[in-house]
Amino acid sequence: MFILRASTIYSVVVSYTTLQKVLKILYKKKLYLIWKVLENENDNTFESESNSSTTECSIQ
C-alpha cells in the first residue's frame, strides 16, 4: 500500500514539473511573439518584415 502511494506521489510530482516546464516554454514563446509584433509595428519597412518572417521560420 505504501509503495502504491509513493509511486502516485512521484508521478504527480513528475507531471507537475513537466507542466511547469511546458508553461515556461509557452510563456517565453508568447513574450517573443509579442516582442516581434511590437518590433514590426515600430518599424514598418518591408525589409524588417521579411527578416522577421525568415527568423521565425528558422527558429521553428
N, C-alpha and C positions, 0 to 999 in steps of 0.2 A: 504493500500500500504506500509506504514511504517513497519507494523507488518511482512509482507512478506519479506521485505529487512532484518529486524533484524534476522528473523529465518534463512535466507540464509547465512548471515554473521556468525551466530552461528554455523551452520552446517559445513561451510568452516573451521572455527577455530577448531572445534572438529575433523574433518577429518585430518587437518594438524597436530595437536598434536598427534593423533593416529599414523599417518605416521612417525612422528619423533620417537615415542616410538618403533615402529617396526624396523625402521632403526637402532636405537641404539642397540636393542637386536641382530639384524643380524650382526652388526659391532663387538659386543662383541664375538659372536659365531665364526666369521671369525678369529678374533685375537686368540681365544682359539685354533681353529683348526691349525692355522699357528704355534702357540707355541708348540702344540702336535707333529706336523710334525718335527719341529726343534729338539725337545727333542728326538724323535725317531732316527733322523739322528745322533745326538751326541752320543747316547747310543744304540749300535747295538746288545745288548744282547737280547736273546729270552724272558727272564723274563720281561724286561721293556715293550716289545711289547705286551705281553699278559696282563700285568697290565693296560696299556693304553686302550686297547680294552675293558676290563671289566669296567673301569671307564667311558668310553664313553657311554656304554650301560646303566649303572646305572643312569647317568645324564639325558639321553633321557628318 
